[in-house]
Amino acid sequence: MTVQQNTTVQKVMNITVIGCGTIGAGWAATFAAAGHQVKVYDLNPASGKRLADVWQQALPVLQRIGVCVEAPQPPSWTDDLDEALFDTQFIQEALPERLPLKLEILARIEDKIADDVLIASSSSGLSPSQMQAEMRVPQRLLIGHPCNPPYLMPLVEICGGAQTAPQTLDRAEDIYRGLGKSVLRLQKEASGHLVNRLQAALWREAVHLASQGYASVGDIEKAVTQGLGARWSILGPTAIFHLAGADQGLAKFLDDLGTEVEKWWSDLGTPELSDEVKQVLIKGMDAAAGEETSSAMAARRDEQVVAMIEKQQSLQRKH
């Protein structure tokens, strides 16, 4: 199997995805495009159409960014767990963010699979230690959390629980890198992992600024996309401040503005999502979106992120 770009050559695997929501269907498309045989388990009878629709949407994206084999087989849907798990070699769980639901499916899965099959949960913030506490083979469980949508965004963050074996993380990292993903490995558990914690920190202040009338939702969106986002796609927040210190780097920035930054921190808001605040956000987002539908916004996101990834790939090849 030869992947067009950005992926390591690896054997074709039988992959099971548990759950066919936005994340599950996106994961299924990603694995299938890389050449794996993918089955998706979900009891919702609408899942087959959803999976087909996401595959149709994701395939051209995956082809453009170079993480697709020449003739991939589309993922298939089933409502039979035994069928979904037959001869599986890797499981990507993508059920709703409810711990009891995940514990229930983990118990059912473990009765049907070999001891060496890894189970990666797409959980956005649940503790892997809690999830594996009652497992028969807890060493096999890890968090494999994508950014949304999984077929588009390059990053996957992985994290083990208290009983996760080190080789579990190593094997999972190899599998995700084989999809062309950049893998971020947390050194210890954190609620919300890493990406969502950073995202939540920025959004908390965005909610505060909008709810207190400092700026419109639309202008806050622009502050991120036009003021922060372009730089952040190249350098992270600490590197940005490092550059602000010119030749003396971060040390100079901290000497010059560290005290001011601490004042900003102390003034950051701690909003609550009350009904009133929710309405400010909803009405503000509707005004910012104008006549653009959610599907059109998603299509614009996909097109522009793909263009950015293609440009970054081109620059990397030149260097």
ZAFI-691824 format. One record per residue (C-alpha): x, y, z; residue in one letter; residue number from 1. Coordinates in Angstrom, 2 decimals, m for minus. Layout:
<recs>
+---------+---------+---------+--------+-----+
|      xx |      yy |      zz | residu | num |
+---------+---------+---------+--------+-----+
|       X |       Y |       Z |      A | NUM |
...
+---------+---------+---------+--------+-----+
</recs>
This chain:
<recs>
+---------+---------+---------+--------+-----+
|      xx |      yy |      zz | residu | num |
+---------+---------+---------+--------+-----+
|    0.00 |    0.00 |    0.00 |      M |   1 |
|    1.45 |    3.35 |   m1.01 |      T |   2 |
|   m0.06 |    6.54 |    0.33 |      V |   3 |
|    0.35 |    9.59 |   m1.88 |      Q |   4 |
|    2.04 |   11.91 |    0.65 |      Q |   5 |
|    2.66 |   12.49 |    4.33 |      N |   6 |
|    1.94 |    8.98 |    5.54 |      T |   7 |
|    4.23 |    6.11 |    6.36 |      T |   8 |
|    3.77 |    2.84 |    4.53 |      V |   9 |
|    1.93 |    0.40 |    6.76 |      Q |  10 |
|   m0.05 |   m2.79 |    6.42 |      K |  11 |
|   m3.75 |   m2.68 |    5.70 |      V |  12 |
|   m5.69 |   m3.13 |    8.92 |      M |  13 |
|   m9.25 |   m4.03 |    9.83 |      N |  14 |
|  m10.51 |   m0.96 |   11.66 |      I |  15 |
|  m13.70 |   m0.68 |   13.70 |      T |  16 |
|  m15.22 |    2.71 |   14.45 |      V |  17 |
|  m17.83 |    2.77 |   17.22 |      I |  18 |
|  m20.32 |    5.56 |   16.62 |      G |  19 |
|  m21.30 |    7.31 |   13.41 |      C |  20 |
|  m21.74 |   10.88 |   14.49 |      G |  21 |
|  m19.65 |   13.74 |   13.11 |      T |  22 |
|  m16.43 |   12.47 |   14.67 |      I |  23 |
|  m17.01 |    8.77 |   14.01 |      G |  24 |
|  m17.91 |    9.26 |   10.36 |      A |  25 |
|  m14.94 |   11.58 |    9.93 |      G |  26 |
|  m12.60 |    9.03 |   11.49 |      W |  27 |
|  m14.01 |    6.29 |    9.25 |      A |  28 |
|  m13.32 |    8.34 |    6.14 |      A |  29 |
|   m9.78 |    9.06 |    7.31 |      T |  30 |
|   m8.92 |    5.42 |    7.98 |      F |  31 |
|  m10.54 |    4.24 |    4.74 |      A |  32 |
|   m8.74 |    6.82 |    2.61 |      A |  33 |
|   m5.43 |    5.57 |    4.01 |      A |  34 |
|   m6.25 |    2.12 |    2.62 |      G |  35 |
|   m7.67 |    0.35 |    5.68 |      H |  36 |
|  m10.80 |   m1.80 |    5.73 |      Q |  37 |
|  m13.28 |    0.09 |    7.92 |      V |  38 |
|  m16.54 |   m0.94 |    9.56 |      K |  39 |
|  m18.66 |    1.52 |   11.51 |      V |  40 |
|  m21.04 |    0.39 |   14.22 |      Y |  41 |
|  m24.07 |    2.48 |   15.12 |      D |  42 |
|  m27.67 |    1.52 |   15.97 |      L |  43 |
|  m29.16 |    4.59 |   14.29 |      N |  44 |
|  m30.62 |    3.49 |   10.92 |      P |  45 |
|  m29.71 |    6.89 |    9.45 |      A |  46 |
|  m26.03 |    6.11 |    9.98 |      S |  47 |
|  m25.51 |    4.48 |    6.59 |      G |  48 |
|  m26.52 |    7.61 |    4.72 |      K |  49 |
|  m24.58 |    9.86 |    7.08 |      R |  50 |
|  m21.45 |    7.77 |    6.56 |      L |  51 |
|  m21.85 |    7.87 |    2.77 |      A |  52 |
|  m22.38 |   11.64 |    2.81 |      D |  53 |
|  m19.29 |   12.26 |    4.95 |      V |  54 |
|  m17.23 |    9.94 |    2.73 |      W |  55 |
|  m18.30 |   11.90 |   m0.33 |      Q |  56 |
|  m17.41 |   15.17 |    1.41 |      Q |  57 |
|  m14.12 |   13.97 |    2.88 |      A |  58 |
|  m12.61 |   12.04 |   m0.03 |      L |  59 |
|  m11.67 |   15.02 |   m2.23 |      P |  60 |
|  m10.20 |   16.77 |    0.82 |      V |  61 |
|   m8.07 |   13.75 |    1.73 |      L |  62 |
|   m6.95 |   13.38 |   m1.89 |      Q |  63 |
|   m5.91 |   17.03 |   m2.10 |      R |  64 |
|   m3.81 |   16.95 |    1.06 |      I |  65 |
|   m2.13 |   13.74 |   m0.03 |      G |  66 |
|   m3.34 |   11.22 |    2.54 |      V |  67 |
|   m5.31 |    8.91 |    0.27 |      C |  68 |
|   m4.41 |    5.71 |   m1.55 |      V |  69 |
|   m5.20 |    5.41 |   m5.24 |      E |  70 |
|   m8.38 |    3.32 |   m4.92 |      A |  71 |
|   m9.67 |    3.39 |   m1.34 |      P |  72 |
|  m12.63 |    1.26 |   m0.30 |      Q |  73 |
|  m15.41 |    3.29 |    1.31 |      P |  74 |
|  m16.19 |    2.51 |    4.95 |      P |  75 |
|  m19.22 |    0.33 |    5.61 |      S |  76 |
|  m21.92 |    0.66 |    8.27 |      W |  77 |
|  m23.49 |   m2.04 |   10.39 |      T |  78 |
|  m25.82 |   m2.18 |   13.40 |      D |  79 |
|  m24.42 |   m5.59 |   14.38 |      D |  80 |
|  m21.58 |   m5.28 |   16.91 |      L |  81 |
|  m20.33 |   m8.81 |   16.24 |      D |  82 |
|  m20.03 |   m8.02 |   12.55 |      E |  83 |
|  m18.28 |   m4.71 |   13.26 |      A |  84 |
|  m15.71 |   m6.38 |   15.52 |      L |  85 |
|  m15.04 |   m9.48 |   13.44 |      F |  86 |
|  m11.27 |   m9.82 |   12.96 |      D |  87 |
|  m10.75 |   m6.20 |   14.03 |      T |  88 |
|   m7.21 |   m4.99 |   14.70 |      Q |  89 |
|   m7.84 |   m1.45 |   15.99 |      F |  90 |
|  m10.91 |    0.21 |   17.48 |      I |  91 |
|  m11.70 |    3.92 |   17.41 |      Q |  92 |
|  m14.53 |    4.71 |   19.82 |      E |  93 |
|  m16.48 |    7.87 |   18.98 |      A |  94 |
|  m19.65 |    7.78 |   21.05 |      L |  95 |
|  m21.24 |   10.82 |   22.76 |      P |  96 |
|  m19.36 |   12.30 |   25.72 |      E |  97 |
|  m21.11 |   10.28 |   28.43 |      R |  98 |
|  m18.96 |    8.12 |   30.71 |      L |  99 |
|  m21.63 |    5.47 |   31.51 |      P | 100 |
|  m22.26 |    4.94 |   27.79 |      L | 101 |
|  m18.57 |    4.52 |   27.08 |      K | 102 |
|  m18.10 |    2.12 |   30.01 |      L | 103 |
|  m20.99 |    0.01 |   28.77 |      E | 104 |
|  m19.67 |   m0.30 |   25.22 |      I | 105 |
|  m16.13 |   m1.01 |   26.43 |      L | 106 |
|  m17.41 |   m3.93 |   28.49 |      A | 107 |
|  m19.32 |   m5.30 |   25.50 |      R | 108 |
|  m16.37 |   m4.84 |   23.15 |      I | 109 |
|  m13.84 |   m6.58 |   25.38 |      E | 110 |
|  m15.86 |   m9.79 |   25.37 |      D | 111 |
|  m15.51 |  m10.00 |   21.59 |      K | 112 |
|  m11.93 |   m9.04 |   20.73 |      I | 113 |
|   m8.40 |  m10.35 |   21.14 |      A | 114 |
|   m6.29 |   m9.08 |   24.02 |      D | 115 |
|   m3.82 |   m7.28 |   21.74 |      D | 116 |
|   m6.43 |   m5.08 |   20.01 |      V | 117 |
|   m6.05 |   m1.42 |   20.99 |      L | 118 |
|   m9.06 |    0.73 |   21.86 |      I | 119 |
|   m8.69 |    4.46 |   21.29 |      A | 120 |
|  m11.39 |    6.78 |   22.58 |      S | 121 |
|  m12.16 |   10.04 |   20.80 |      S | 122 |
|  m13.35 |   11.53 |   24.09 |      S | 123 |
|  m12.99 |   15.30 |   24.21 |      S | 124 |
|  m12.12 |   15.39 |   27.88 |      G | 125 |
|  m13.07 |   12.31 |   29.89 |      L | 126 |
|  m10.42 |   10.64 |   32.01 |      S | 127 |
|   m8.86 |    7.55 |   30.43 |      P | 128 |
|   m8.14 |    6.24 |   33.95 |      S | 129 |
|  m11.86 |    6.29 |   34.72 |      Q | 130 |
|  m12.68 |    4.65 |   31.42 |      M | 131 |
|  m10.24 |    1.78 |   31.92 |      Q | 132 |
|  m10.88 |    1.18 |   35.63 |      A | 133 |
|  m13.13 |   m1.85 |   35.09 |      E | 134 |
|  m11.66 |   m3.16 |   31.84 |      M | 135 |
|  m10.40 |   m6.71 |   31.51 |      R | 136 |
|   m7.29 |   m5.48 |   29.65 |      V | 137 |
|   m6.94 |   m1.84 |   30.78 |      P | 138 |
|   m3.44 |   m1.59 |   29.30 |      Q | 139 |
|   m4.89 |   m1.38 |   25.78 |      R | 140 |
|   m6.99 |    1.77 |   26.24 |      L | 141 |
|   m5.89 |    5.28 |   25.30 |      L | 142 |
|   m7.33 |    8.61 |   24.28 |      I | 143 |
|   m7.02 |    9.32 |   20.55 |      G | 144 |
|   m8.69 |   12.72 |   20.28 |      H | 145 |
|   m8.87 |   14.45 |   16.88 |      P | 146 |
|   m9.61 |   18.02 |   16.02 |      C | 147 |
|  m12.90 |   18.38 |   14.16 |      N | 148 |
|  m13.37 |   17.27 |   11.44 |      P | 149 |
|  m10.94 |   14.35 |   11.73 |      P | 150 |
|  m10.48 |   14.00 |    7.97 |      Y | 151 |
|   m9.33 |   17.61 |    7.62 |      L | 152 |
|   m7.39 |   18.63 |   10.71 |      M | 153 |
|   m3.79 |   17.37 |   10.90 |      P | 154 |
|   m3.52 |   16.90 |   14.68 |      L | 155 |
|   m4.40 |   13.97 |   16.93 |      V | 156 |
|   m3.64 |   14.10 |   20.66 |      E | 157 |
|   m3.05 |   10.86 |   22.50 |      I | 158 |
|   m3.00 |   10.21 |   26.22 |      C | 159 |
|   m2.88 |    7.15 |   28.42 |      G | 160 |
|   m4.52 |    6.47 |   31.74 |      G | 161 |
|   m3.01 |    5.12 |   34.93 |      A | 162 |
|   m2.93 |    1.57 |   33.53 |      Q | 163 |
|   m2.14 |    2.25 |   29.88 |      T | 164 |
|    0.96 |    0.40 |   28.67 |      A | 165 |
|    3.69 |    2.57 |   27.11 |      P | 166 |
|    3.73 |    0.36 |   24.02 |      Q | 167 |
|    0.02 |    1.07 |   23.56 |      T | 168 |
|    0.80 |    4.74 |   22.97 |      L | 169 |
|    3.71 |    3.83 |   20.69 |      D | 170 |
|    1.55 |    1.55 |   18.55 |      R | 171 |
|   m1.28 |    4.08 |   18.36 |      A | 172 |
|    1.13 |    6.84 |   17.39 |      E | 173 |
|    2.43 |    4.71 |   14.52 |      D | 174 |
|   m1.11 |    4.06 |   13.31 |      I | 175 |
|   m2.09 |    7.73 |   13.41 |      Y | 176 |
|    1.14 |    8.82 |   11.73 |      R | 177 |
|    0.28 |    6.31 |    9.04 |      G | 178 |
|   m2.82 |    8.40 |    8.36 |      L | 179 |
|   m0.63 |   11.45 |    7.82 |      G | 180 |
|   m1.45 |   12.89 |   11.23 |      K | 181 |
|    0.74 |   14.97 |   13.49 |      S | 182 |
|    0.60 |   13.27 |   16.88 |      V | 183 |
|    0.72 |   15.17 |   20.17 |      L | 184 |
|    1.35 |   13.01 |   23.25 |      R | 185 |
|    0.24 |   14.34 |   26.64 |      L | 186 |
|    2.63 |   13.56 |   29.46 |      Q | 187 |
|   m0.22 |   13.19 |   31.96 |      K | 188 |
|   m4.00 |   13.35 |   32.06 |      E | 189 |
|   m5.80 |   16.69 |   32.02 |      A | 190 |
|   m9.53 |   17.34 |   31.85 |      S | 191 |
|  m10.21 |   18.42 |   28.28 |      G | 192 |
|   m6.73 |   17.21 |   27.25 |      H | 193 |
|   m4.63 |   19.97 |   25.63 |      L | 194 |
|   m6.34 |   21.35 |   22.53 |      V | 195 |
|   m9.74 |   21.78 |   24.15 |      N | 196 |
|   m8.27 |   23.42 |   27.23 |      R | 197 |
|   m6.52 |   26.02 |   25.10 |      L | 198 |
|   m9.62 |   26.48 |   22.97 |      Q | 199 |
|  m11.84 |   26.82 |   26.04 |      A | 200 |
|   m9.52 |   29.42 |   27.58 |      A | 201 |
|   m9.80 |   31.69 |   24.54 |      L | 202 |
|  m13.54 |   31.13 |   24.16 |      W | 203 |
|  m14.14 |   31.95 |   27.84 |      R | 204 |
|  m12.73 |   35.41 |   27.25 |      E | 205 |
|  m14.62 |   35.74 |   23.95 |      A | 206 |
|  m17.87 |   34.96 |   25.78 |      V | 207 |
|  m16.99 |   37.48 |   28.50 |      H | 208 |
|  m16.24 |   40.24 |   25.99 |      L | 209 |
|  m19.45 |   39.61 |   24.03 |      A | 210 |
|  m21.72 |   39.24 |   27.06 |      S | 211 |
|  m20.36 |   42.40 |   28.67 |      Q | 212 |
|  m20.77 |   44.40 |   25.49 |      G | 213 |
|  m17.10 |   45.13 |   24.78 |      Y | 214 |
|  m17.40 |   43.95 |   21.17 |      A | 215 |
|  m19.77 |   42.12 |   18.87 |      S | 216 |
|  m19.46 |   38.39 |   18.28 |      V | 217 |
|  m18.55 |   39.19 |   14.69 |      G | 218 |
|  m15.68 |   41.48 |   15.65 |      D | 219 |
|  m14.41 |   38.99 |   18.22 |      I | 220 |
|  m14.36 |   36.36 |   15.46 |      E | 221 |
|  m12.34 |   38.74 |   13.28 |      K | 222 |
|   m9.91 |   39.39 |   16.13 |      A | 223 |
|   m9.09 |   35.69 |   16.11 |      V | 224 |
|   m9.18 |   34.91 |   12.38 |      T | 225 |
|   m7.46 |   38.10 |   11.21 |      Q | 226 |
|   m5.43 |   39.06 |   14.27 |      G | 227 |
|   m4.34 |   35.75 |   15.79 |      L | 228 |
|   m5.16 |   32.83 |   13.54 |      G | 229 |
|   m2.84 |   33.60 |   10.64 |      A | 230 |
|    0.19 |   33.69 |   12.97 |      R | 231 |
|   m0.96 |   30.76 |   15.08 |      W | 232 |
|   m1.07 |   28.49 |   12.04 |      S | 233 |
|    2.72 |   28.96 |   11.85 |      I | 234 |
|    3.85 |   29.67 |   15.43 |      L | 235 |
|    2.29 |   29.03 |   18.82 |      G | 236 |
|    1.53 |   31.71 |   21.45 |      P | 237 |
|    4.85 |   31.44 |   23.29 |      T | 238 |
|    6.82 |   31.68 |   20.04 |      A | 239 |
|    4.82 |   34.78 |   19.05 |      I | 240 |
|    5.90 |   36.52 |   22.24 |      F | 241 |
|    9.44 |   35.23 |   21.74 |      H | 242 |
|    9.53 |   37.11 |   18.42 |      L | 243 |
|    8.15 |   40.21 |   20.14 |      A | 244 |
|   11.42 |   40.32 |   22.09 |      G | 245 |
|   13.38 |   40.64 |   18.83 |      A | 246 |
|   17.00 |   39.48 |   19.11 |      D | 247 |
|   16.73 |   38.98 |   22.87 |      Q | 248 |
|   13.69 |   36.78 |   22.50 |      G | 249 |
|   11.27 |   35.74 |   25.20 |      L | 250 |
|   13.47 |   36.99 |   28.03 |      A | 251 |
|   13.17 |   40.59 |   26.80 |      K | 252 |
|    9.41 |   40.26 |   26.23 |      F | 253 |
|    8.92 |   39.01 |   29.78 |      L | 254 |
|   11.05 |   41.84 |   31.19 |      D | 255 |
|    9.22 |   44.47 |   29.13 |      D | 256 |
|    5.63 |   43.24 |   29.25 |      L | 257 |
|    5.43 |   40.39 |   31.74 |      G | 258 |
|    3.89 |   42.61 |   34.43 |      T | 259 |
|    1.33 |   43.95 |   31.96 |      E | 260 |
|    0.39 |   40.42 |   30.89 |      V | 261 |
|   m0.24 |   39.53 |   34.52 |      E | 262 |
|   m2.60 |   42.54 |   34.74 |      K | 263 |
|   m4.47 |   41.24 |   31.65 |      W | 264 |
|   m4.72 |   37.81 |   33.25 |      W | 265 |
|   m6.18 |   39.25 |   36.46 |      S | 266 |
|   m8.81 |   41.14 |   34.42 |      D | 267 |
|   m9.96 |   38.17 |   32.31 |      L | 268 |
|  m13.62 |   37.29 |   32.68 |      G | 269 |
|  m15.22 |   34.23 |   34.23 |      T | 270 |
|  m18.60 |   34.14 |   32.50 |      P | 271 |
|  m21.39 |   31.65 |   33.06 |      E | 272 |
|  m23.49 |   30.30 |   30.22 |      L | 273 |
|  m26.77 |   31.65 |   31.60 |      S | 274 |
|  m29.83 |   31.87 |   29.37 |      D | 275 |
|  m29.12 |   35.55 |   28.87 |      E | 276 |
|  m25.52 |   34.96 |   27.84 |      V | 277 |
|  m26.56 |   32.12 |   25.54 |      K | 278 |
|  m28.94 |   34.44 |   23.72 |      Q | 279 |
|  m26.20 |   37.07 |   23.31 |      V | 280 |
|  m23.98 |   34.43 |   21.70 |      L | 281 |
|  m26.70 |   32.91 |   19.52 |      I | 282 |
|  m27.96 |   36.25 |   18.21 |      K | 283 |
|  m24.41 |   37.50 |   17.77 |      G | 284 |
|  m23.40 |   34.41 |   15.81 |      M | 285 |
|  m26.49 |   34.68 |   13.62 |      D | 286 |
|  m25.60 |   38.30 |   12.86 |      A | 287 |
|  m21.98 |   37.41 |   12.12 |      A | 288 |
|  m22.96 |   34.54 |    9.82 |      A | 289 |
|  m25.47 |   36.63 |    7.90 |      G | 290 |
|  m26.94 |   34.55 |    5.09 |      E | 291 |
|  m24.18 |   31.94 |    5.16 |      E | 292 |
|  m25.57 |   28.56 |    6.17 |      T | 293 |
|  m23.74 |   26.15 |    8.44 |      S | 294 |
|  m23.08 |   23.80 |    5.51 |      S | 295 |
|  m21.68 |   26.66 |    3.44 |      A | 296 |
|  m19.51 |   27.73 |    6.38 |      M | 297 |
|  m18.21 |   24.18 |    6.74 |      A | 298 |
|  m17.43 |   24.00 |    3.02 |      A | 299 |
|  m15.56 |   27.33 |    3.24 |      R | 300 |
|  m13.62 |   26.01 |    6.23 |      R | 301 |
|  m12.66 |   22.84 |    4.38 |      D | 302 |
|  m11.57 |   24.69 |    1.23 |      E | 303 |
|   m9.50 |   27.31 |    3.01 |      Q | 304 |
|   m7.87 |   24.93 |    5.49 |      V | 305 |
|   m6.96 |   22.57 |    2.66 |      V | 306 |
|   m5.44 |   25.49 |    0.74 |      A | 307 |
|   m3.40 |   26.43 |    3.81 |      M | 308 |
|   m2.19 |   22.84 |    4.28 |      I | 309 |
|   m1.22 |   22.63 |    0.61 |      E | 310 |
|    0.74 |   25.87 |    0.90 |      K | 311 |
|    2.52 |   24.65 |    4.03 |      Q | 312 |
|    3.38 |   21.37 |    2.30 |      Q | 313 |
|    4.79 |   23.30 |   m0.66 |      S | 314 |
|    6.96 |   25.46 |    1.60 |      L | 315 |
|    8.21 |   22.40 |    3.51 |      Q | 316 |
|    9.28 |   20.75 |    0.24 |      R | 317 |
|   11.24 |   23.86 |   m0.70 |      K | 318 |
|   13.12 |   23.76 |    2.60 |      H | 319 |
+---------+---------+---------+--------+-----+
</recs>
